[in-house]
Amino acid sequence: MTGTPSQGPRVSPAHGTRQTPPHGTAGNGGAGRIRVLVAEDEENLAQILCSFLRGRGHHVVCVGDGKAAVQSVRDEAFDVALVDIVMPEMDGLETLRHLRAEPDPPEVIIITGNGTVETAINAMKLGAYDYMAKPYRMAEIDVLVRRAWEKHQLARENRYLQARLSRVDATPEVITQYAPMHAVLSLLERVATTDSPVLITGESGTGKTLLARAIHRLSGRVGPMVEADSSVLAESVLDVELFGHERGAFTGAVARKSGLIELGAHGTLFIDEVGVLSAKLQSKLARTLEHGSFFRVGGTQKVEIEVRLVTSSNRDLEVASREGRFRDDLLYRLNVVTVALPPLRERIVDIPILAQHFLTQLAGLSTPVLTPDAIALMQEYSWPGNIRELRNVIERVVLVARGSDREIRAQDLPLVTAPVANRASVGSETTLAELERQHIDAVLAQVNWHQGNAAKILGISSKTLYRKIREYGFARPRAARDESAVVTKA
């Protein structure tokens, strides 16, 4: 139960009112506006309380009874609800029960004129954050609202992190000795603590997600980091994933769902491969960034943006913009700060330390050592799948290595000996395409056209490999088809 300070203005029906002058827009330490619902049937008290909270910088909605409070929470997301214990039709405790049953309930503070111990105990058992007895002090209300908001934010963050716990690795440090990468990290340290959007560019597998997590870690933001992968979600799914939906927005939408933009409040939203967004989603995201608010799918209530945006792309968005495949206005809002990650073939100095890092990570105490010829082969290799491919190669070596092996030699590596013969011409699109074609062809032959194993070695998805097979006009050899048929019959 909240204690009563010795000083400060009081508000009660019997004693009249005395208000403290507003202190300007309080905000929330830069964290955004707190959304507060006030359910109070005494009109004079409701007006005073709501005016005070608005003066403190909060977004406030006032209703006069419990049923209206429940409906308001179903129509709009609130962080905190102040609920009077005595109201017509539905009292405060019954209102509390209904509010706590909602999918994303606000923290509820019960206000009572009958400050009995029994009332407090019942309210706390039902899930109330706290309770206050009339007459109450305005300054005390403001402090309590802010503390309840902090608990609500923590609860939302915990729900999100628990949902991702089985899918997201702990954020590792960026490992590099490459001077241009140190320049990238230095830039990130400067911009991480700002609110500026960051666009990370680079080929697939270069570590764009890792860098986004580093930005969030360095930012010191109080909210979580939430991630959306544009390349694996259908447009309709990604729309709901980002913006959420209202109850009844479509078949199966039995309750309102907050999207990642909301779940990332006061944190970071990372949209991976933003270049593949459809024209419709590009337009919706551009409007959202322009107006600082959005509507959930099927909704009419504006939701304010309180998240820092980081995006990535393996496509040249400048070229896509000139060709009309990516919106100019969206690009201008995303690339306030642009970070370009170099491919692994340019980071030759990093290959040995990255390979050894993955060996230690995957093999543990029995970590083998890379021989000089193995390191030389890896430094000559083109790595079209970049760091992701390097990790997969090391993982495969660890899985097939004999327990007594203490060294990894060149012949142990599942790499095709097709080194980058002329590194000065690597920037040529034709040369890179030919290298990629040769590499995929050799890996497919090595695994006898088992596309799942080939995709894993290459560090790409099976869907991408299938597209590459069609793009380069590969045909499965008869021997591979025959062996596949024998295995199937067996």
Long-range contacts (C-beta under 8 A, 24 or more apart in sequence): 1-120, 1-130, 1-131, 2-130, 2-131, 2-132, 2-140, 2-144, 4-137, 4-140, 5-137, 5-139, 5-140, 8-137, 8-138, 8-139, 8-140, 9-137, 9-138, 9-139, 10-135, 10-136, 10-137, 11-45, 11-48, 11-49, 11-134, 11-135, 11-136, 11-137, 11-138, 12-134, 12-135, 12-136, 13-42, 13-44, 13-45, 13-113, 13-134, 14-135, 15-135, 17-44, 17-48, 19-48, 19-52, 19-138, 20-138, 20-139, 22-52, 22-55, 22-56, 23-55, 23-56, 24-57, 25-56, 25-57, 26-56, 26-57, 26-58, 26-142, 27-57, 28-57, 28-146, 28-149, 31-222, 31-223, 31-266, 31-306, 32-265, 32-266, 32-304, 32-306, 33-57, 33-58, 33-59, 33-304, 33-306, 34-58, 34-59, 34-79, 34-80, 34-145, 34-146, 34-149, 35-59, 35-61, 35-76, 35-77, 35-78, 35-79, 35-80, 35-106, 36-60, 36-61, 36-78, 36-79, 36-80, 36-81, 36-82, 36-145, 37-61, 37-63, 37-69, 37-72, 37-73, 37-78, 37-80, 37-81, 37-82, 37-106, 38-62, 38-63, 38-81, 38-82, 39-63, 39-64, 39-65, 39-66, 39-68, 39-69, 39-81, 39-82, 39-83, 39-84, 39-87, 39-92, 39-95, 40-64, 40-82, 40-84, 40-87, 40-111, 41-65, 41-84, 41-86, 41-87, 41-88, 42-84, 49-82, 49-138, 49-141, 52-138, 52-141, 52-142, 53-141, 53-142, 53-145, 56-142, 58-145, 59-304, 65-89, 65-90, 66-90, 66-91, 66-92, 66-94, 66-95, 66-98, 69-95, 69-99, 70-95, 70-98, 70-99, 73-99, 73-102, 73-105, 73-106, 74-102, 74-247, 74-256, 75-301, 76-301, 77-104, 77-256, 77-258, 77-262, 77-303, 78-106, 79-106, 79-107, 79-148, 79-149, 79-152, 79-153, 80-106, 80-107, 80-108, 80-109, 80-129, 80-145, 80-148, 80-149, 80-152, 81-106, 81-107, 81-108, 81-109, 82-109, 82-111, 82-141, 82-145, 83-108, 83-109, 83-110, 83-111, 84-111, 84-112, 85-110, 85-111, 85-112, 85-113, 85-114, 85-119, 85-123, 86-112, 86-113, 86-114, 92-123, 93-122, 93-123, 93-126, 96-123, 96-126, 96-127, 96-128, 97-126, 100-126, 100-127, 102-255, 103-255, 103-256, 103-257, 104-156, 104-256, 104-258, 106-152, 107-148, 107-149, 107-151, 107-152, 109-144, 109-145, 109-148, 111-136, 153-222, 153-223, 153-265, 153-266, 156-258, 156-263, 156-265, 157-223, 157-224, 157-267, 160-224, 160-226, 160-263, 161-224, 164-227, 168-227, 171-210, 171-213, 171-214, 171-217, 172-210, 173-214, 174-207, 174-210, 174-211, 174-214, 175-350, 175-353, 175-354, 175-357, 176-347, 176-350, 176-353, 177-349, 177-350, 177-353, 178-342, 178-346, 178-347, 178-349, 178-350, 180-342, 181-342, 181-347, 181-350, 184-211, 184-339, 184-340, 184-341, 185-214, 187-337, 187-339, 188-214, 188-215, 188-218, 188-339, 189-218, 191-215, 191-337, 192-216, 192-218, 192-219, 193-218, 193-219, 193-220, 195-308, 196-336, 196-337, 197-289, 197-308, 197-309, 197-310, 197-311, 197-333, 197-334, 197-335, 197-336, 197-337, 198-309, 198-310, 198-311, 198-336, 198-337, 198-338, 198-339, 199-274, 199-310, 199-311, 199-312, 199-313, 199-317, 199-334, 199-335, 199-336, 199-337, 199-338, 199-339, 200-310, 200-311, 200-312, 200-313, 200-338, 200-339, 200-341, 201-312, 201-313, 201-314, 201-316, 201-317, 201-338, 201-339, 201-340, 201-341, 202-312, 202-314, 202-340, 202-341, 202-342, 202-343, 203-314, 203-341, 203-343, 203-386, 204-314, 204-385, 204-386, 204-388, 204-459, 204-460, 205-344, 205-385, 205-386, 205-387, 205-388, 205-389, 205-459, 206-341, 206-342, 206-343, 206-344, 206-386, 206-387, 207-341, 207-386, 207-387, 208-272, 208-312, 208-314, 208-341, 209-270, 209-272, 209-312, 211-339, 211-341, 212-268, 212-270, 212-272, 212-310, 212-312, 213-270, 215-268, 215-310, 216-267, 216-268, 216-270, 216-310, 219-268, 219-308, 221-266, 221-267, 221-268, 221-308, 222-266, 222-267, 223-264, 223-265, 223-266, 223-267, 223-268, 223-306, 223-307, 224-263, 224-264, 224-267, 224-268, 225-264, 225-267, 225-268, 225-269, 225-270, 226-260, 226-263, 226-264, 226-267, 226-268, 226-269, 226-270, 226-307, 227-260, 227-270, 227-272, 228-260, 228-269, 228-270, 228-271, 228-272, 229-272, 229-273, 230-271, 230-272, 230-273, 230-274, 230-275, 230-276, 230-277, 231-272, 231-273, 231-276, 235-278, 235-280, 235-281, 238-277, 238-281, 239-280, 239-281, 239-284, 239-297, 240-297, 242-271, 242-281, 242-285, 243-284, 243-288, 243-294, 243-295, 243-296, 243-297, 244-296, 244-297, 244-303, 245-296, 245-297, 245-298, 245-299, 246-296, 246-297, 246-298, 246-299, 248-298, 249-296, 249-297, 249-298, 249-299, 250-297, 250-298, 253-298, 256-296, 257-296, 259-296, 261-288, 261-294, 261-303, 261-305, 261-307, 262-303, 264-307, 265-306, 265-307, 266-306, 266-307, 267-307, 267-308, 268-307, 268-308, 268-309, 268-310, 269-307, 269-308, 269-309, 269-310, 270-310, 270-311, 270-312, 271-309, 271-310, 271-311, 271-312, 272-311, 272-312, 273-312, 273-313, 273-314, 274-311, 274-312, 274-313, 274-317, 274-334, 275-313, 275-314, 275-315, 275-317, 275-320, 275-326, 276-315, 279-327, 282-326, 282-327, 282-330, 283-327, 285-330, 286-327, 286-329, 286-330, 286-333, 289-330, 289-333, 290-329, 290-333, 309-334, 343-383, 343-386, 344-383, 344-386, 344-387, 344-389, 344-390, 345-381, 345-382, 345-383, 345-420, 345-423, 345-426, 346-426, 348-379, 351-375, 351-378, 351-379, 351-390, 352-378, 352-379, 354-387, 354-390, 355-390, 355-394, 358-390, 358-391, 358-394, 358-395, 359-394, 359-398, 359-408, 362-394, 362-395, 362-398, 363-398, 366-403, 368-401, 368-405, 368-406, 368-407, 368-408, 369-406, 369-407, 369-408, 370-407, 370-408, 371-407, 371-408, 371-409, 371-410, 373-409, 373-410, 374-408, 374-409, 374-410, 374-412, 374-413, 376-410, 377-410, 377-413, 377-415, 377-417, 378-413, 378-415, 380-419, 380-420, 381-415, 381-418, 381-419, 381-420, 382-418, 382-419, 382-420, 382-426, 382-435, 382-439, 384-432, 384-435, 384-436, 384-439, 384-458, 385-458, 385-459, 385-460, 386-459, 388-459, 389-457, 389-458, 389-459, 390-459, 391-459, 392-456, 392-457, 392-458, 392-459, 393-457, 396-456, 396-457, 414-443, 414-446, 414-457, 416-442, 416-443, 416-446, 418-442, 436-468, 437-472, 440-465, 440-468, 440-469, 440-472, 440-474, 441-472, 441-474, 444-469, 444-474, 445-477, 448-479, 448-480, 448-483, 449-476, 449-477, 449-480, 449-484
